[in-house]
Amino acid sequence: MAGRMAVHHVPGASIAVIDGGRVVWARGFGVKEAGTADSVTTATLFQAQSISKPVAATATLVLADAGQLSLDEDVNTYLKSWRVPENSLQAQERVTLRRILSHSAGFTVGGFDGYRLGDSIPSLLQVLNGEAPANSPPIRVDAIPGSISRYSGGGVLVMQQLLMDVTREPFPSLMKRLVLAPIGMTLSTYEQPLPEPRRKEAASGHDGDGVVVRGKWPIQPEIAAGGLWTTPTELANWAVEISDASGGRSSKLLSKRMATEMLTVQKPPFGLGLYLQGTDQAFSFSHAGSIWGFRALLVMFPGVGKGAVVMTNGDRGDALIGEVIMSIAAEYGWPARTQSEREAVSLTSGQLDGLVGTYTLPPAPSGAPVSYEVSRDGGQLFAELKGLGSYPKTEIYAASADSFFNAGGLSIVFTRDSSGRALQVKMGQIGGVHRRADPQPETAAGAAQPPQSPAQQRIDLAERLAAGKLRAVNRDVTKLQGSRDAVHVSERPDVGAIWITGSEFAEGTIEVEVRGRDLNGQSFVGIAFHRRDDATYEAVYLRPFNFRTPDPVRHHHAVQYIALPDYDWPRLRKEFPEEFENAVDPSVGPTDWVPLRVVVKGNTIQVYVGRVNSPTLEVRKLGQDDRGMIGLWTGNNSDGDFANLRVTPPR
């Protein structure tokens, strides 16, 4: 163990193993803080981070079991100090505790970056509203509740406020009364920051080189989402209690009915507060925790009474935890998570080279850039995650030309364009876009334009406006002040279009510069084409407010294709998730003039957003019409600016 900890630069670790439905052994390894002789023991406190969520969820279920809460009632029924801001997405479906606990309520903000010693620490209300000094955006509903499964720490904070309003207690106090004390979790606490007298019990966090982080540990005012200080032994006892309750062997916290509901998939892969996977004896519940300086994992197989909790105080603890869990699984005969062999296939040099490069991932909770870098060494590919702590470069192995895996079992799937060059990557639930520089010089609306190809038609929007050749539908259009040919399209409820008389288009390329706003849920700008009538056409549009969001799902919803009236975005997202929308290149800012290029060829539509060489989005055509007018398009309650429209027929 000491040797593996040294390899991964992890100064301290603590482990508890469950077998036969009880904790059979626990032990600490290494030191609380590098450079000291203060050993980790089974009583050393570690930050649980996101494992705080299922433990906090237990309090909600305790109150629901007692009839004090309904899991299926609108949460605004219970909230007093703050309410979920309502919008059109909640017209038919409501935010409920069941949906919050199963990460299907449609809330933004996946995670939180924490604060350091000396920082101004926000209140819960400031975090909910995204107000200074909070370092995270406001927590809002941006998807129809119940429509998608999307991990949201933001939703858990809404639950935290609800529990505080209902019980009229501070969160650490209600958690101690409802969950921690009844099962003897006497060392554990949700107090943030950790009280001064208890700090000597805590492990210090370390970066990827094993150096103590500034302030020793994060301060987490988002208490329910990541504020629990605990030990592996006490977390393991919590897991045993949930397992026993589901089997009808204990009711210290939950009834058999409620515990069974907690361990029933609500919207895959989530139960109520937990990740669920497997069936029969291989069925397990689990949760991981991660922030700068700390990594942790809890796994439990309730059907066979086996499991473990591993907590570390180093940024590279994930790799160590993976090795430890596989060793425990083998030693104690787990039904899953054991080491296995997979066959790797050989790829050609061209196939490997097509995947090499940097992929832009959703930003960190702080907004800092995150990337996934793929490199080649001979016939091997290596990948390194950057911007989320310290992760070592590791080899990835080809299962096929586009599907890879690493030694930890993570699935990595690439999408290529028709030339074999990578467009995007997906690792588990996280997606990224291949970043490529474009050698063309940038132009701005109103500046000198690039040379036109002989067949290219430039459409001067201001000139067409003056000539009465722009027909507005549910919008007003005016010349943009201070520009040569740009126009402004006004804001109104529902979608709107400015149809360009004489712009009959079948195949080829439409290029335009568009500008929207960085307003969540209030800016949708793009280009429409193949108009049959004012309600029947295809369109490609941008959601600028999602360009640089730290939310991984919203980040993927930055550019969208639709074919009205049959294929609007809600249907496409439900029936064809992620197929007709994607993230954009990180160089594109939410308030920039953005070059948008749409290439229509046969049944394929390629979309280029920003100065990129490869398609940002490539989709199959869904519209039934093969030709029709071009229009400037804006979405519900959105305005937009448009300039430099050019149309080129196919070569």
VOGU-3710 file (C-alpha; in Angstrom, 3 decimals, decimal comma):
1> magrmavhhv> 0,000/0,000/0,000  2,789/2,435/0,868  4,434/1,786/-2,495  1,270/2,466/-4,486  0,565/5,602/-2,453  4,068/6,865/-3,263  3,558/6,208/-6,982  0,349/8,261/-6,963  1,679/10,985/-4,608  -1,096/10,310/-2,072
11> pgasiavidg> 0,173/10,952/1,497  -2,768/9,376/3,352  -5,600/6,909/2,863  -8,234/5,210/4,974  -10,198/2,045/4,149  -13,181/0,188/5,598  -14,264/-3,199/4,228  -17,760/-4,679/4,525  -18,298/-8,437/4,411  -21,182/-10,538/5,674
21> grvvwargfg> -23,229/-7,366/6,158  -20,853/-5,735/8,658  -17,590/-3,811/8,767  -14,943/-6,529/9,137  -11,836/-4,377/9,128  -10,699/-0,793/8,830  -7,272/0,783/8,727  -5,489/4,050/8,063  -2,356/4,364/5,915  0,236/7,107/5,629
31> vkeagtadsv> -0,014/10,543/7,189  -2,610/13,278/7,557  -0,226/15,835/6,108  2,945/15,425/4,060  6,120/16,249/5,974  4,647/15,273/9,339  4,538/12,058/11,347  0,853/12,460/12,212  -0,511/9,091/11,087  -3,888/8,481/9,493
41> ttatlfqaqs> -6,087/6,343/11,761  -9,598/4,969/11,420  -10,788/8,073/13,284  -9,150/10,578/10,887  -11,699/12,842/9,199  -11,705/13,138/5,405  -13,846/15,274/3,137  -16,561/13,070/1,644  -17,437/15,683/-0,981  -20,233/14,341/-3,231
51> iskpvaatat> -20,791/11,312/-0,991  -22,387/14,002/1,187  -25,357/13,907/-1,224  -26,745/10,404/-0,569  -26,245/10,825/3,174  -28,123/14,147/2,992  -30,783/12,471/0,837  -31,384/10,086/3,721  -32,688/12,966/5,855  -35,251/13,807/3,181
61> lvladagqls> -36,368/10,181/3,077  -36,595/10,027/6,879  -39,033/12,970/6,814  -40,946/11,473/3,883  -41,186/8,172/5,771  -42,697/10,069/8,686  -45,261/11,769/6,444  -43,755/15,236/6,885  -42,763/15,532/3,214  -44,031/14,190/-0,086
71> ldedvntylk> -41,459/13,162/-2,669  -43,883/14,043/-5,459  -45,140/17,469/-4,373  -43,920/20,704/-5,980  -40,923/21,769/-3,846  -42,176/25,360/-3,817  -44,967/24,075/-1,567  -42,362/23,603/1,177  -39,771/26,294/0,397  -40,121/29,498/2,442
81> swrvpenslq> -36,772/31,343/2,456  -36,264/30,936/-1,305  -38,344/29,560/-4,165  -37,445/27,881/-7,433  -37,855/30,612/-10,085  -40,631/29,483/-12,398  -40,410/29,485/-16,190  -42,159/27,946/-19,182  -40,302/24,657/-18,752  -42,281/24,053/-15,565
91> aqervtlrri> -45,693/24,677/-17,150  -46,634/20,994/-17,235  -44,034/19,268/-15,053  -42,909/20,385/-11,596  -39,715/20,175/-9,599  -40,148/17,528/-6,900  -37,901/15,984/-4,272  -38,006/12,671/-6,133  -36,646/14,395/-9,223  -34,009/16,284/-7,252
101> lshsagftvg> -32,811/13,078/-5,588  -32,707/11,241/-8,925  -30,987/14,150/-10,709  -33,880/14,566/-13,134  -35,361/17,891/-11,962  -33,705/19,869/-14,774  -31,492/21,975/-12,502  -28,268/23,618/-13,618  -24,873/23,566/-11,834  -23,338/20,113/-11,661
111> gfdgyrlgds> -20,705/20,769/-9,016  -18,942/23,358/-6,887  -15,315/24,401/-6,683  -15,149/25,194/-2,963  -13,412/28,114/-1,255  -10,037/28,568/0,382  -8,994/29,980/3,719  -9,275/33,762/3,541  -11,952/33,779/0,813  -15,289/35,479/1,407
121> ipsllqvlng> -17,745/32,642/1,982  -21,258/33,041/0,512  -24,493/32,149/2,241  -26,713/29,396/0,872  -29,088/32,000/-0,592  -26,191/33,707/-2,372  -25,150/30,364/-3,869  -28,724/29,607/-4,978  -28,910/32,998/-6,699  -25,345/33,026/-8,016
131> eapansppir> -24,669/36,282/-6,168  -21,234/37,472/-5,016  -19,184/36,180/-3,348  -20,475/32,855/-4,775  -18,117/31,464/-7,418  -20,848/29,461/-9,192  -23,748/30,509/-11,453  -27,362/30,730/-10,252  -29,247/27,472/-9,803  -32,102/27,414/-12,258
141> vdaipgsisr> -34,309/24,958/-14,153  -33,241/24,847/-17,809  -34,811/21,521/-18,851  -38,327/20,159/-18,462  -38,438/18,475/-15,028  -38,382/14,713/-15,430  -37,217/14,846/-19,062  -33,509/14,149/-18,626  -31,054/12,542/-16,242  -28,386/15,113/-15,384
151> ysgggvlvmq> -26,229/15,218/-12,280  -26,889/18,432/-10,378  -25,336/19,506/-7,119  -27,440/22,641/-7,544  -30,618/20,637/-7,085  -29,270/19,150/-3,860  -28,851/22,693/-2,496  -32,508/23,367/-3,231  -33,242/20,259/-1,142  -30,956/21,613/1,593
161> qllmdvtrep> -32,896/24,876/1,768  -36,177/22,961/1,805  -35,079/20,782/4,736  -33,959/23,843/6,673  -37,278/25,602/5,993  -39,363/22,577/6,999  -37,441/21,687/10,174  -36,443/25,267/11,062  -33,000/23,956/11,961  -29,493/24,651/10,673
171> fpslmkrlvl> -28,463/21,918/8,248  -25,658/20,396/10,382  -28,075/20,163/13,315  -30,905/18,486/11,389  -28,473/16,014/9,794  -27,106/15,056/13,196  -30,615/14,558/14,600  -32,146/12,704/11,657  -29,246/10,625/10,292  -25,858/10,762/11,992
181> apigmtlsty> -26,801/10,258/15,664  -29,353/7,436/15,175  -26,704/5,137/13,652  -23,738/6,205/15,770  -21,894/8,420/13,254  -20,465/10,382/16,170  -17,319/11,577/14,403  -19,118/12,806/11,284  -20,326/16,385/10,834  -21,710/18,699/8,184
191> eqplpeprrk> -20,249/21,754/9,927  -18,480/24,064/7,461  -15,854/25,216/7,932  -14,736/22,491/10,315  -14,732/23,922/13,865  -11,280/24,900/15,115  -11,185/22,349/17,997  -11,730/19,481/15,545  -9,206/20,447/12,878  -6,494/18,305/14,437
201> eaasghdgdg> -8,670/15,277/13,592  -8,710/16,095/9,873  -6,490/15,070/6,995  -5,045/17,877/4,864  -5,604/17,882/1,100  -2,686/17,527/-1,346  -2,192/18,294/-5,028  -0,993/15,853/-7,671  2,603/16,216/-6,555  1,739/15,462/-2,928
211> vvvrgkwpiq> 2,076/19,087/-1,802  -0,381/20,443/0,787  -3,043/22,633/-0,823  -3,361/26,241/0,294  -5,605/26,395/3,347  -5,191/22,615/3,894  -8,720/21,804/2,693  -11,622/23,316/0,775  -14,356/25,184/2,603  -17,707/24,001/1,253
221> peiaagglwt> -20,700/26,243/2,046  -22,731/24,016/-0,329  -23,120/21,714/2,652  -25,602/19,075/1,462  -23,781/18,710/-1,847  -20,243/18,390/-0,485  -19,819/19,460/3,123  -19,601/16,173/5,058  -16,498/15,407/7,129  -16,451/11,709/8,000
231> tptelanwav> -14,488/8,449/8,128  -14,677/5,327/5,943  -15,888/3,290/8,900  -18,836/5,578/9,590  -19,755/5,786/5,904  -19,541/2,005/5,700  -21,904/1,702/8,678  -24,335/4,054/6,883  -24,169/1,814/3,785  -24,828/-1,271/5,916
241> eisdasggrs> -27,818/0,451/7,522  -29,347/1,320/4,127  -28,737/-2,255/2,986  -30,272/-3,699/6,156  -33,299/-1,409/5,887  -33,958/-2,512/2,312  -33,843/-6,113/3,492  -36,169/-5,451/6,413  -33,430/-6,125/8,992  -33,291/-2,621/10,509
251> skllskrmat> -35,395/0,524/10,752  -33,056/2,896/12,583  -33,335/5,327/9,658  -35,756/4,106/6,998  -38,588/1,655/6,642  -38,137/-1,272/4,276  -40,522/0,425/1,827  -38,575/3,698/1,759  -35,145/2,053/1,615  -36,342/-0,111/-1,273
261> emltvqkppf> -37,538/3,017/-3,057  -34,135/4,627/-2,469  -32,489/1,638/-4,171  -34,908/1,528/-7,109  -33,890/3,198/-10,365  -35,923/6,368/-10,867  -34,219/7,642/-14,020  -31,090/5,700/-15,005  -28,554/5,515/-13,537  -29,924/7,085/-10,348
271> glglylqgtd> -32,049/5,883/-7,482  -32,837/8,398/-4,734  -29,431/9,954/-4,087  -27,311/7,038/-5,312  -25,830/5,572/-8,468  -27,342/2,123/-9,087  -26,014/-0,593/-11,378  -26,115/-4,336/-11,889  -28,798/-6,906/-11,169  -29,421/-9,708/-8,675
281> qafsfshags> -26,330/-10,364/-6,535  -24,279/-7,964/-8,679  -26,673/-5,086/-7,911  -24,788/-2,264/-6,185  -25,231/1,267/-4,960  -22,323/3,668/-4,962  -21,164/7,257/-4,945  -17,825/8,987/-5,445  -16,520/12,232/-3,994  -13,943/14,563/-5,518
291> iwgfrallvm> -12,493/18,024/-5,061  -9,009/19,496/-5,075  -7,031/17,643/-2,415  -9,465/14,775/-1,740  -10,905/11,708/-3,496  -13,294/9,071/-2,097  -15,523/6,167/-3,166  -18,294/4,165/-1,485  -19,523/0,869/-2,990  -22,083/-1,577/-1,545
301> fpgvgkgavv> -23,585/-4,828/-2,846  -26,671/-5,194/-0,591  -27,651/-8,612/-1,923  -24,427/-10,229/-0,687  -23,517/-7,838/2,143  -20,182/-6,814/0,633  -18,685/-3,399/0,037  -15,992/-0,882/0,903  -15,233/2,786/1,440  -11,876/4,288/0,473
311> mtngdrgdal> -10,923/7,899/1,244  -7,688/9,674/0,293  -6,089/13,079/0,769  -4,483/13,483/-2,668  -5,536/14,703/-6,104  -4,370/11,444/-7,656  -6,358/9,372/-5,221  -8,693/8,142/-7,984  -6,036/5,858/-9,457  -5,128/4,516/-6,023
321> igevimsiaa> -8,798/3,957/-5,149  -9,307/2,005/-8,368  -6,440/-0,326/-7,519  -7,596/-0,787/-3,916  -11,208/-1,518/-4,899  -10,138/-4,157/-7,445  -7,934/-5,801/-4,821  -10,720/-5,857/-2,226  -13,165/-7,189/-4,834  -10,821/-10,058/-5,652
331> eygwpartqs> -9,978/-10,861/-2,025  -13,590/-10,852/-0,790  -15,221/-12,408/-3,834  -17,334/-9,482/-5,003  -19,816/-10,191/-7,806  -18,488/-7,223/-9,812  -15,662/-4,643/-9,953  -13,038/-7,383/-10,127  -10,120/-7,264/-12,515  -10,941/-8,518/-16,008
341> ereavsltsg> -9,215/-8,967/-19,332  -10,280/-7,212/-22,522  -8,872/-7,660/-25,972  -7,289/-4,621/-27,588  -7,170/-4,345/-31,384  -4,459/-2,789/-33,549  -5,202/0,356/-35,543  -3,411/1,886/-38,499  -1,236/4,974/-38,124  -3,896/7,003/-39,919
351> qldglvgtyt> -6,629/5,816/-37,583  -4,533/6,725/-34,539  -3,437/10,098/-35,917  -7,067/11,056/-36,544  -7,713/11,007/-32,786  -4,637/12,914/-31,616  -5,223/16,417/-30,279  -6,891/18,449/-27,551  -10,582/18,046/-26,746  -12,386/20,828/-24,928
361> lppapsgapv> -14,561/19,580/-22,056  -17,145/21,509/-20,023  -15,418/24,078/-17,795  -14,696/23,387/-14,137  -17,216/24,716/-11,582  -14,960/27,779/-11,256  -15,210/28,392/-14,998  -11,592/27,337/-15,576  -10,972/25,502/-18,869  -10,846/21,695/-18,847
371> syevsrdggq> -9,349/19,602/-21,634  -8,630/16,010/-22,584  -5,339/15,652/-24,445  -4,705/12,619/-26,640  -1,171/11,892/-27,847  0,490/9,090/-29,775  3,717/7,220/-29,164  4,291/4,669/-31,898  1,287/2,342/-31,953  0,006/3,520/-28,549
381> lfaelkglgs> -2,404/6,297/-27,613  -2,204/8,176/-24,322  -4,706/10,542/-22,710  -4,418/13,149/-19,989  -7,197/15,090/-18,263  -6,192/18,693/-17,514  -7,904/21,399/-15,480  -9,618/19,231/-12,837  -6,833/18,623/-10,381  -3,930/16,375/-11,212
391> ypkteiyaas> -4,466/13,324/-13,381  -1,531/11,361/-14,831  -1,160/10,568/-18,519  -2,454/7,018/-19,060  -2,604/4,664/-22,005  -5,958/4,053/-23,678  -6,611/0,822/-25,567  -8,603/0,330/-28,772  -11,617/-1,975/-28,649  -12,470/-0,792/-32,168
401> adsffnaggl> -11,511/2,079/-34,451  -13,579/4,549/-32,402  -14,130/2,857/-29,027  -11,373/2,756/-26,386  -10,956/1,886/-22,715  -8,373/2,485/-20,002  -6,990/0,178/-17,313  -9,663/1,388/-14,903  -12,444/0,289/-17,251  -13,510/3,785/-18,355
411> sivftrdssg> -15,169/3,779/-21,794  -13,875/6,404/-24,235  -15,771/6,802/-27,521  -14,686/9,077/-30,370  -16,807/10,454/-33,207  -15,020/11,107/-36,512  -15,904/13,120/-39,602  -15,991/11,610/-43,088  -12,214/12,063/-43,443  -11,501/10,067/-40,280
421> ralqvkmgqi> -10,529/13,059/-38,140  -12,000/13,243/-34,654  -14,879/15,604/-33,990  -15,636/14,796/-30,366  -15,029/12,390/-27,520  -17,256/10,966/-24,811  -15,850/9,546/-21,571  -18,610/7,973/-19,546  -21,172/10,797/-19,290  -18,773/13,627/-20,167
431> ggvhrradpq> -18,377/14,848/-23,755  -15,775/17,041/-25,406  -15,144/18,724/-28,760  -11,892/18,446/-30,730  -10,128/21,796/-30,760  -8,536/22,875/-34,026  -7,107/26,233/-34,979  -8,320/27,854/-38,186  -5,667/29,745/-40,133  -8,166/32,222/-41,589
441> petaagaaqp> -8,021/35,756/-40,136  -11,046/36,753/-38,108  -13,464/39,332/-39,463  -16,017/41,318/-37,510  -19,385/42,572/-38,591  -18,930/45,763/-40,584  -15,213/45,139/-41,299  -13,600/44,390/-44,652  -14,912/41,079/-45,973  -12,936/38,078/-47,254
451> pqspaqqrid> -12,826/37,596/-51,014  -15,896/35,951/-52,460  -15,675/32,805/-54,545  -16,907/33,421/-58,115  -20,277/31,756/-57,414  -20,759/33,168/-53,916  -23,682/35,539/-53,378  -23,308/38,182/-50,706  -26,636/39,394/-49,290  -26,440/42,903/-47,841
461> laerlaagkl> -29,024/42,720/-45,069  -29,268/46,484/-44,500  -29,724/47,027/-48,222  -32,437/44,361/-48,403  -34,151/45,979/-45,411  -34,172/49,396/-47,087  -35,575/47,836/-50,261  -38,406/46,128/-48,390  -37,086/42,647/-49,158  -36,991/41,378/-45,583
471> ravnrdvtkl> -40,344/39,971/-44,442  -40,684/39,821/-40,656  -42,768/37,107/-38,950  -43,463/37,742/-35,231  -40,491/40,106/-35,068  -39,345/43,621/-36,002  -36,113/44,168/-37,893  -34,038/47,357/-37,887  -30,599/48,416/-39,108  -28,003/47,947/-36,371
481> qgsrdavhvs> -26,550/51,276/-35,316  -22,879/51,785/-36,173  -22,675/48,921/-38,674  -22,514/48,781/-42,442  -24,856/45,899/-43,236  -25,899/44,397/-39,886  -29,502/44,232/-38,697  -31,134/43,756/-35,300  -34,085/41,399/-34,829  -36,362/42,247/-31,902
491> erpdvgaiwi> -37,439/40,095/-28,966  -40,946/38,634/-28,679  -42,599/35,542/-27,207  -42,391/32,406/-29,371  -40,066/31,941/-32,328  -39,669/34,478/-35,109  -38,013/34,755/-38,508  -36,985/37,406/-40,997  -37,474/35,816/-44,422  -35,252/37,110/-47,226
501> tgsefaegti> -37,202/37,612/-50,425  -35,558/35,976/-53,430  -33,194/33,798/-51,364  -34,263/30,437/-52,802  -31,798/27,850/-51,468  -31,467/24,092/-52,075  -27,920/22,833/-51,444  -24,619/24,552/-50,711  -23,340/26,783/-47,922  -24,976/29,540/-45,882
511> evevrgrdln> -22,590/31,754/-43,904  -23,608/34,487/-41,500  -22,300/36,232/-38,405  -24,688/36,246/-35,458  -24,613/37,793/-32,017  -26,741/36,826/-29,038  -26,657/37,399/-25,301  -25,242/35,617/-22,255  -28,677/35,249/-20,654  -29,614/31,757/-19,548
521> gqsfvgiafh> -32,676/30,550/-21,441  -33,170/33,890/-23,203  -30,926/33,902/-26,270  -31,448/31,727/-29,352  -30,032/32,984/-32,662  -29,508/31,234/-35,964  -30,412/30,702/-39,591  -33,532/29,105/-41,099  -33,748/27,549/-44,571  -35,898/25,367/-46,847
531> rrddatyeav> -39,032/27,352/-45,944  -42,337/25,862/-47,138  -44,408/28,290/-45,060  -43,958/30,338/-41,896  -44,331/27,238/-39,705  -42,502/24,680/-41,861  -38,745/24,964/-42,309  -35,383/23,792/-40,956  -33,089/25,847/-38,755  -29,731/25,780/-37,020
541> ylrpfnfrtp> -29,351/28,015/-34,019  -27,018/28,815/-31,138  -27,589/29,065/-27,408  -24,795/31,527/-26,497  -25,482/31,209/-22,760  -24,326/27,584/-22,977  -21,021/28,286/-24,758  -18,902/28,401/-21,605  -21,195/27,106/-18,875  -19,532/24,781/-16,335
551> dpvrhhhavq> -22,606/22,546/-16,496  -21,546/19,561/-18,646  -25,006/18,902/-20,066  -25,840/22,531/-20,870  -22,367/22,873/-22,384  -23,350/20,164/-24,884  -26,522/22,107/-25,801  -24,799/25,095/-27,436  -25,778/24,506/-31,093  -29,039/22,889/-32,232
561> yialpdydwp> -30,647/21,655/-35,455  -34,458/21,532/-35,766  -36,985/20,760/-38,523  -40,351/22,376/-37,759  -43,082/21,602/-37,076  -42,376/17,907/-36,522  -38,932/17,985/-34,969  -38,596/20,804/-32,441  -35,834/20,583/-29,819  -37,857/18,919/-26,976
571> rlrkefpeef> -38,743/15,946/-29,190  -35,214/15,656/-30,577  -33,652/15,808/-27,126  -36,040/13,177/-25,779  -35,992/10,737/-28,713  -32,476/11,349/-30,055  -30,444/12,611/-27,065  -27,264/14,484/-28,051  -27,634/13,645/-31,763  -28,935/17,011/-32,952
581> enavdpsvgp> -27,019/19,360/-30,611  -23,455/19,792/-29,472  -20,901/21,985/-27,690  -18,928/24,670/-29,522  -15,261/25,559/-29,718  -14,091/27,296/-26,478  -12,707/30,261/-28,417  -16,295/31,367/-29,105  -17,584/33,845/-26,518  -21,276/34,147/-25,572
591> tdwvplrvvv> -21,483/37,834/-26,598  -19,124/37,676/-29,599  -20,013/38,063/-33,230  -19,973/34,361/-34,082  -19,348/33,001/-37,603  -22,031/30,394/-38,328  -21,690/28,221/-41,426  -24,311/25,678/-42,517  -23,458/23,228/-45,302  -26,338/21,285/-46,862
601> kgntiqvyvg> -25,443/18,353/-49,114  -28,026/15,689/-49,852  -29,304/14,273/-46,568  -26,400/15,622/-44,492  -26,162/18,981/-42,743  -22,842/20,173/-41,340  -22,610/23,132/-38,975  -19,432/25,094/-38,247  -19,474/27,494/-35,275  -16,529/29,866/-34,942
611> rvnsptlevr> -13,249/29,726/-36,844  -13,030/25,955/-37,053  -12,002/23,578/-39,822  -14,129/20,597/-38,805  -17,902/20,487/-38,273  -19,154/21,436/-34,834  -22,306/19,428/-35,545  -23,104/16,954/-38,317  -26,651/15,614/-38,586  -29,005/13,844/-40,953
621> klgqddrgmi> -31,575/16,069/-42,601  -35,081/15,686/-41,123  -36,993/18,288/-43,139  -39,152/17,096/-46,043  -38,485/20,086/-48,324  -35,380/20,295/-50,504  -35,504/24,018/-51,248  -36,963/27,240/-49,938  -36,167/30,703/-48,608  -33,477/31,592/-46,073
631> glwtgnnsdg> -34,403/33,430/-42,891  -32,780/35,076/-39,871  -34,125/33,113/-36,895  -34,553/33,885/-33,182  -36,182/31,783/-30,498  -38,708/32,382/-27,738  -38,245/35,795/-26,053  -34,923/36,249/-27,848  -33,508/39,024/-29,985  -30,348/38,881/-32,088
641> dfanlrvtpp> -27,961/40,650/-34,444  -27,052/39,414/-37,945  -24,431/40,455/-40,517  -22,300/39,318/-43,470  -24,720/36,823/-44,972  -23,243/34,842/-47,871  -24,642/31,932/-49,866  -22,531/29,599/-52,000  -23,967/26,883/-54,255  -22,371/23,420/-54,213
651> r> -19,144/23,089/-56,168
//
